[in-house]
Amino acid sequence: MKLFVLIFSLLAGGCSQNSIHSNTTEDMSELNHHNTALLETATFGSGCFWCTEAVFQRVQGVHSVVSGYSGGKISNPTYREVTSGMTGHAEVIQIRFNPEEVSYLQLLEIFFKTHDPTTLNRQGADVGTQYRSVIFYHSQQQKELAEKAKEALDKEKIWNDPIVTEITEFKAFYKAEDYHQNYFANNPNQAYCQFVIVPKLKKMEKLFQDMLK
Protein backbone atom coordinates (compact mmCIF):
# COMPACT_ATOMS: atom_id res chain seq x y z
CA MET A 1 0.00 0.00 0.00
CA LYS A 2 1.38 3.39 -0.95
CA LEU A 3 2.30 5.74 1.86
CA PHE A 4 -0.28 8.37 0.95
CA VAL A 5 -3.10 5.82 0.90
CA LEU A 6 -1.88 4.53 4.26
CA ILE A 7 -1.83 8.01 5.77
CA PHE A 8 -5.39 8.72 4.73
CA SER A 9 -6.58 5.36 6.06
CA LEU A 10 -5.30 6.04 9.58
CA LEU A 11 -8.24 8.16 10.66
CA ALA A 12 -10.90 6.51 8.53
CA GLY A 13 -12.53 5.09 11.62
CA GLY A 14 -12.93 8.56 13.05
CA CYS A 15 -15.48 9.53 10.42
CA SER A 16 -18.28 7.30 11.64
CA GLN A 17 -21.08 8.87 13.60
CA ASN A 18 -22.94 7.42 16.55
CA SER A 19 -26.71 7.35 16.22
CA ILE A 20 -28.36 9.61 18.77
CA HIS A 21 -32.09 9.54 19.27
CA SER A 22 -33.68 12.21 21.42
CA ASN A 23 -37.06 13.84 21.48
CA THR A 24 -36.34 16.56 24.00
CA THR A 25 -35.21 20.12 23.44
CA GLU A 26 -32.78 19.79 26.34
CA ASP A 27 -31.07 16.78 24.80
CA MET A 28 -30.81 18.50 21.42
CA SER A 29 -29.33 21.58 23.06
CA GLU A 30 -26.71 19.45 24.80
CA LEU A 31 -25.94 17.68 21.54
CA ASN A 32 -25.51 20.96 19.65
CA HIS A 33 -23.21 22.28 22.36
CA HIS A 34 -21.19 19.06 22.24
CA ASN A 35 -20.87 19.24 18.45
CA THR A 36 -19.77 22.88 18.58
CA ALA A 37 -17.16 22.07 21.21
CA LEU A 38 -15.77 19.36 18.95
CA LEU A 39 -15.13 21.67 16.02
CA GLU A 40 -11.57 22.18 14.82
CA THR A 41 -10.07 24.69 12.40
CA ALA A 42 -8.20 24.25 9.13
CA THR A 43 -6.79 27.05 6.98
CA PHE A 44 -5.91 26.46 3.33
CA GLY A 45 -4.91 28.58 0.36
CA SER A 46 -5.15 27.10 -3.13
CA GLY A 47 -5.69 29.97 -5.51
CA CYS A 48 -8.79 32.13 -5.67
CA PHE A 49 -10.81 31.69 -2.50
CA TRP A 50 -14.07 31.72 -4.47
CA CYS A 51 -13.09 28.29 -5.79
CA THR A 52 -11.78 26.83 -2.57
CA GLU A 53 -14.80 28.01 -0.60
CA ALA A 54 -17.22 26.36 -3.03
CA VAL A 55 -15.32 23.07 -2.84
CA PHE A 56 -15.22 22.73 0.94
CA GLN A 57 -18.77 23.95 1.49
CA ARG A 58 -19.87 20.67 -0.08
CA VAL A 59 -17.95 18.42 2.30
CA GLN A 60 -19.80 16.47 4.96
CA GLY A 61 -18.62 17.44 8.43
CA VAL A 62 -17.63 20.96 7.41
CA HIS A 63 -19.74 23.37 9.44
CA SER A 64 -18.51 26.68 8.03
CA VAL A 65 -16.16 28.08 5.41
CA VAL A 66 -15.04 31.71 5.53
CA SER A 67 -12.97 33.42 2.84
CA GLY A 68 -10.17 35.68 3.98
CA TYR A 69 -6.48 36.51 4.07
CA SER A 70 -3.55 35.04 5.98
CA GLY A 71 0.23 34.89 6.00
CA GLY A 72 0.98 38.55 5.38
CA LYS A 73 2.60 41.46 7.12
CA ILE A 74 -0.28 43.92 7.59
CA SER A 75 -3.41 43.75 9.71
CA ASN A 76 -6.93 43.90 8.30
CA PRO A 77 -5.93 44.06 4.64
CA THR A 78 -8.42 44.89 1.92
CA TYR A 79 -8.95 42.80 -1.20
CA ARG A 80 -7.36 45.54 -3.28
CA GLU A 81 -4.26 45.52 -1.08
CA VAL A 82 -3.94 41.74 -1.17
CA THR A 83 -4.35 41.52 -4.95
CA SER A 84 -1.54 44.04 -5.34
CA GLY A 85 0.77 41.24 -4.24
CA MET A 86 2.57 43.57 -1.83
CA THR A 87 1.08 42.46 1.50
CA GLY A 88 2.41 38.90 1.68
CA HIS A 89 -1.11 37.64 2.35
CA ALA A 90 -2.61 34.69 0.53
CA GLU A 91 -6.26 34.26 -0.31
CA VAL A 92 -7.38 31.49 2.05
CA ILE A 93 -10.40 29.83 3.53
CA GLN A 94 -10.89 29.12 7.21
CA ILE A 95 -12.79 25.89 7.79
CA ARG A 96 -14.57 24.80 10.96
CA PHE A 97 -15.10 21.06 10.88
CA ASN A 98 -16.16 18.18 13.10
CA PRO A 99 -13.31 15.63 13.23
CA GLU A 100 -15.82 12.92 14.13
CA GLU A 101 -17.40 13.41 10.69
CA VAL A 102 -14.42 14.35 8.53
CA SER A 103 -10.77 14.08 9.48
CA TYR A 104 -8.03 16.63 8.86
CA LEU A 105 -6.35 14.03 6.65
CA GLN A 106 -9.43 13.84 4.48
CA LEU A 107 -9.51 17.62 4.20
CA LEU A 108 -5.85 17.54 3.17
CA GLU A 109 -6.62 15.01 0.47
CA ILE A 110 -9.38 17.23 -0.92
CA PHE A 111 -7.11 20.26 -0.70
CA PHE A 112 -4.28 18.66 -2.66
CA LYS A 113 -6.45 16.99 -5.28
CA THR A 114 -8.66 19.97 -6.16
CA HIS A 115 -5.87 22.34 -7.22
CA ASP A 116 -2.41 22.14 -8.76
CA PRO A 117 0.07 22.21 -5.85
CA THR A 118 3.06 22.20 -8.23
CA THR A 119 2.63 25.70 -9.66
CA LEU A 120 4.46 28.39 -7.70
CA ASN A 121 2.37 31.47 -6.88
CA ARG A 122 -0.18 30.58 -9.51
CA GLN A 123 -3.42 28.72 -10.15
CA GLY A 124 -4.47 28.83 -13.78
CA ALA A 125 -4.80 32.42 -14.93
CA ASP A 126 -4.59 33.73 -11.35
CA VAL A 127 -0.97 34.76 -10.84
CA GLY A 128 0.76 36.23 -7.79
CA THR A 129 1.90 35.30 -4.30
CA GLN A 130 -1.66 35.87 -3.08
CA TYR A 131 -2.65 32.74 -5.05
CA ARG A 132 0.06 30.48 -3.65
CA SER A 133 -0.60 26.95 -2.49
CA VAL A 134 -0.34 27.03 1.29
CA ILE A 135 -1.38 25.16 4.42
CA PHE A 136 -1.46 27.14 7.66
CA TYR A 137 -1.30 24.59 10.46
CA HIS A 138 -2.99 25.17 13.83
CA SER A 139 -1.19 22.46 15.80
CA GLN A 140 1.87 20.26 15.71
CA GLN A 141 -0.32 17.36 14.65
CA GLN A 142 -1.65 19.31 11.67
CA LYS A 143 1.91 20.24 10.71
CA GLU A 144 3.08 16.64 10.80
CA LEU A 145 0.09 15.37 8.84
CA ALA A 146 0.51 18.06 6.19
CA GLU A 147 4.22 17.32 5.80
CA LYS A 148 3.61 13.57 5.55
CA ALA A 149 0.84 14.04 3.00
CA LYS A 150 3.00 16.33 0.89
CA GLU A 151 5.93 13.92 1.02
CA ALA A 152 3.75 10.92 0.18
CA LEU A 153 2.14 12.66 -2.78
CA ASP A 154 5.52 13.66 -4.14
CA LYS A 155 6.62 10.02 -3.96
CA GLU A 156 3.49 8.90 -5.79
CA LYS A 157 4.37 11.21 -8.70
CA ILE A 158 0.74 12.20 -9.26
CA TRP A 159 2.02 15.36 -10.92
CA ASN A 160 5.01 15.70 -13.22
CA ASP A 161 6.53 18.49 -11.15
CA PRO A 162 7.35 18.57 -7.42
CA ILE A 163 4.83 19.98 -4.96
CA VAL A 164 5.58 23.56 -3.91
CA THR A 165 2.84 23.89 -1.28
CA GLU A 166 3.99 26.03 1.63
CA ILE A 167 3.39 24.60 5.11
CA THR A 168 3.61 27.29 7.74
CA GLU A 169 2.34 28.09 11.21
CA PHE A 170 -0.97 29.92 11.43
CA LYS A 171 -0.66 33.42 12.84
CA ALA A 172 -3.79 35.39 11.98
CA PHE A 173 -6.84 35.29 9.75
CA TYR A 174 -8.62 38.34 8.39
CA LYS A 175 -12.10 37.83 7.02
CA ALA A 176 -12.57 39.07 3.47
CA GLU A 177 -15.21 41.59 2.49
CA ASP A 178 -18.82 40.41 2.61
CA TYR A 179 -19.22 40.22 -1.16
CA HIS A 180 -16.56 37.50 -1.27
CA GLN A 181 -18.46 35.24 1.11
CA ASN A 182 -20.57 32.47 -0.47
CA TYR A 183 -19.45 33.85 -3.81
CA PHE A 184 -20.34 30.90 -6.01
CA ALA A 185 -23.71 30.37 -4.32
CA ASN A 186 -24.56 34.04 -4.83
CA ASN A 187 -23.13 34.40 -8.34
CA PRO A 188 -23.52 31.02 -10.08
CA ASN A 189 -23.93 32.52 -13.55
CA GLN A 190 -20.91 34.81 -13.37
CA ALA A 191 -18.34 33.97 -16.07
CA TYR A 192 -15.55 33.05 -13.63
CA CYS A 193 -17.91 30.75 -11.78
CA GLN A 194 -19.02 28.98 -14.95
CA PHE A 195 -15.61 28.58 -16.56
CA VAL A 196 -13.39 28.03 -13.50
CA ILE A 197 -15.41 26.99 -10.46
CA VAL A 198 -17.97 24.68 -12.08
CA PRO A 199 -15.32 22.40 -13.68
CA LYS A 200 -13.47 22.26 -10.36
CA LEU A 201 -16.65 21.26 -8.55
CA LYS A 202 -17.42 18.55 -11.10
CA LYS A 203 -13.95 17.11 -10.58
CA MET A 204 -14.34 17.29 -6.82
CA GLU A 205 -17.76 15.62 -6.89
CA LYS A 206 -16.36 12.79 -9.01
CA LEU A 207 -13.34 12.19 -6.76
CA PHE A 208 -15.10 12.57 -3.41
CA GLN A 209 -18.67 11.52 -4.06
CA ASP A 210 -18.92 9.63 -0.77
CA MET A 211 -17.88 12.69 1.24
CA LEU A 212 -20.46 15.17 -0.05
CA LYS A 213 -23.29 16.62 1.99
C-alpha positions as CSV (number, residue, x, y, z in Angstrom):
1,M,0.0,0.0,0.0
2,K,1.4,3.4,-1.0
3,L,2.3,5.7,1.9
4,F,-0.3,8.4,0.9
5,V,-3.1,5.8,0.9
6,L,-1.9,4.5,4.3
7,I,-1.8,8.0,5.8
8,F,-5.4,8.7,4.7
9,S,-6.6,5.4,6.1
10,L,-5.3,6.0,9.6
11,L,-8.2,8.2,10.7
12,A,-10.9,6.5,8.5
13,G,-12.5,5.1,11.6
14,G,-12.9,8.6,13.1
15,C,-15.5,9.5,10.4
16,S,-18.3,7.3,11.6
17,Q,-21.1,8.9,13.6
18,N,-22.9,7.4,16.6
19,S,-26.7,7.3,16.2
20,I,-28.4,9.6,18.8
21,H,-32.1,9.5,19.3
22,S,-33.7,12.2,21.4
23,N,-37.1,13.8,21.5
24,T,-36.3,16.6,24.0
25,T,-35.2,20.1,23.4
26,E,-32.8,19.8,26.3
27,D,-31.1,16.8,24.8
28,M,-30.8,18.5,21.4
29,S,-29.3,21.6,23.1
30,E,-26.7,19.5,24.8
31,L,-25.9,17.7,21.5
32,N,-25.5,21.0,19.6
33,H,-23.2,22.3,22.4
34,H,-21.2,19.1,22.2
35,N,-20.9,19.2,18.5
36,T,-19.8,22.9,18.6
37,A,-17.2,22.1,21.2
38,L,-15.8,19.4,18.9
39,L,-15.1,21.7,16.0
40,E,-11.6,22.2,14.8
41,T,-10.1,24.7,12.4
42,A,-8.2,24.2,9.1
43,T,-6.8,27.0,7.0
44,F,-5.9,26.5,3.3
45,G,-4.9,28.6,0.4
46,S,-5.2,27.1,-3.1
47,G,-5.7,30.0,-5.5
48,C,-8.8,32.1,-5.7
49,F,-10.8,31.7,-2.5
50,W,-14.1,31.7,-4.5
51,C,-13.1,28.3,-5.8
52,T,-11.8,26.8,-2.6
53,E,-14.8,28.0,-0.6
54,A,-17.2,26.4,-3.0
55,V,-15.3,23.1,-2.8
56,F,-15.2,22.7,0.9
57,Q,-18.8,24.0,1.5
58,R,-19.9,20.7,-0.1
59,V,-18.0,18.4,2.3
60,Q,-19.8,16.5,5.0
61,G,-18.6,17.4,8.4
62,V,-17.6,21.0,7.4
63,H,-19.7,23.4,9.4
64,S,-18.5,26.7,8.0
65,V,-16.2,28.1,5.4
66,V,-15.0,31.7,5.5
67,S,-13.0,33.4,2.8
68,G,-10.2,35.7,4.0
69,Y,-6.5,36.5,4.1
70,S,-3.5,35.0,6.0
71,G,0.2,34.9,6.0
72,G,1.0,38.5,5.4
73,K,2.6,41.5,7.1
74,I,-0.3,43.9,7.6
75,S,-3.4,43.7,9.7
76,N,-6.9,43.9,8.3
77,P,-5.9,44.1,4.6
78,T,-8.4,44.9,1.9
79,Y,-8.9,42.8,-1.2
80,R,-7.4,45.5,-3.3
81,E,-4.3,45.5,-1.1
82,V,-3.9,41.7,-1.2
83,T,-4.3,41.5,-4.9
84,S,-1.5,44.0,-5.3
85,G,0.8,41.2,-4.2
86,M,2.6,43.6,-1.8
87,T,1.1,42.5,1.5
88,G,2.4,38.9,1.7
89,H,-1.1,37.6,2.4
90,A,-2.6,34.7,0.5
91,E,-6.3,34.3,-0.3
92,V,-7.4,31.5,2.0
93,I,-10.4,29.8,3.5
94,Q,-10.9,29.1,7.2
95,I,-12.8,25.9,7.8
96,R,-14.6,24.8,11.0
97,F,-15.1,21.1,10.9
98,N,-16.2,18.2,13.1
99,P,-13.3,15.6,13.2
100,E,-15.8,12.9,14.1
101,E,-17.4,13.4,10.7
102,V,-14.4,14.3,8.5
103,S,-10.8,14.1,9.5
104,Y,-8.0,16.6,8.9
105,L,-6.4,14.0,6.7
106,Q,-9.4,13.8,4.5
107,L,-9.5,17.6,4.2
108,L,-5.9,17.5,3.2
109,E,-6.6,15.0,0.5
110,I,-9.4,17.2,-0.9
111,F,-7.1,20.3,-0.7
112,F,-4.3,18.7,-2.7
113,K,-6.5,17.0,-5.3
114,T,-8.7,20.0,-6.2
115,H,-5.9,22.3,-7.2
116,D,-2.4,22.1,-8.8
117,P,0.1,22.2,-5.9
118,T,3.1,22.2,-8.2
119,T,2.6,25.7,-9.7
120,L,4.5,28.4,-7.7
121,N,2.4,31.5,-6.9
122,R,-0.2,30.6,-9.5
123,Q,-3.4,28.7,-10.1
124,G,-4.5,28.8,-13.8
125,A,-4.8,32.4,-14.9
126,D,-4.6,33.7,-11.4
127,V,-1.0,34.8,-10.8
128,G,0.8,36.2,-7.8
129,T,1.9,35.3,-4.3
130,Q,-1.7,35.9,-3.1
131,Y,-2.6,32.7,-5.1
132,R,0.1,30.5,-3.6
133,S,-0.6,26.9,-2.5
134,V,-0.3,27.0,1.3
135,I,-1.4,25.2,4.4
136,F,-1.5,27.1,7.7
137,Y,-1.3,24.6,10.5
138,H,-3.0,25.2,13.8
139,S,-1.2,22.5,15.8
140,Q,1.9,20.3,15.7
141,Q,-0.3,17.4,14.6
142,Q,-1.7,19.3,11.7
143,K,1.9,20.2,10.7
144,E,3.1,16.6,10.8
145,L,0.1,15.4,8.8
146,A,0.5,18.1,6.2
147,E,4.2,17.3,5.8
148,K,3.6,13.6,5.5
149,A,0.8,14.0,3.0
150,K,3.0,16.3,0.9
151,E,5.9,13.9,1.0
152,A,3.7,10.9,0.2
153,L,2.1,12.7,-2.8
154,D,5.5,13.7,-4.1
155,K,6.6,10.0,-4.0
156,E,3.5,8.9,-5.8
157,K,4.4,11.2,-8.7
158,I,0.7,12.2,-9.3
159,W,2.0,15.4,-10.9
160,N,5.0,15.7,-13.2
161,D,6.5,18.5,-11.2
162,P,7.3,18.6,-7.4
163,I,4.8,20.0,-5.0
164,V,5.6,23.6,-3.9
165,T,2.8,23.9,-1.3
166,E,4.0,26.0,1.6
167,I,3.4,24.6,5.1
168,T,3.6,27.3,7.7
169,E,2.3,28.1,11.2
170,F,-1.0,29.9,11.4
171,K,-0.7,33.4,12.8
172,A,-3.8,35.4,12.0
173,F,-6.8,35.3,9.8
174,Y,-8.6,38.3,8.4
175,K,-12.1,37.8,7.0
176,A,-12.6,39.1,3.5
177,E,-15.2,41.6,2.5
178,D,-18.8,40.4,2.6
179,Y,-19.2,40.2,-1.2
180,H,-16.6,37.5,-1.3
181,Q,-18.5,35.2,1.1
182,N,-20.6,32.5,-0.5
183,Y,-19.5,33.9,-3.8
184,F,-20.3,30.9,-6.0
185,A,-23.7,30.4,-4.3
186,N,-24.6,34.0,-4.8
187,N,-23.1,34.4,-8.3
188,P,-23.5,31.0,-10.1
189,N,-23.9,32.5,-13.5
190,Q,-20.9,34.8,-13.4
191,A,-18.3,34.0,-16.1
192,Y,-15.5,33.1,-13.6
193,C,-17.9,30.7,-11.8
194,Q,-19.0,29.0,-15.0
195,F,-15.6,28.6,-16.6
196,V,-13.4,28.0,-13.5
197,I,-15.4,27.0,-10.5
198,V,-18.0,24.7,-12.1
199,P,-15.3,22.4,-13.7
200,K,-13.5,22.3,-10.4
201,L,-16.7,21.3,-8.5
202,K,-17.4,18.6,-11.1
203,K,-13.9,17.1,-10.6
204,M,-14.3,17.3,-6.8
205,E,-17.8,15.6,-6.9
206,K,-16.4,12.8,-9.0
207,L,-13.3,12.2,-6.8
208,F,-15.1,12.6,-3.4
209,Q,-18.7,11.5,-4.1
210,D,-18.9,9.6,-0.8
211,M,-17.9,12.7,1.2
212,L,-20.5,15.2,0.0
213,K,-23.3,16.6,2.0
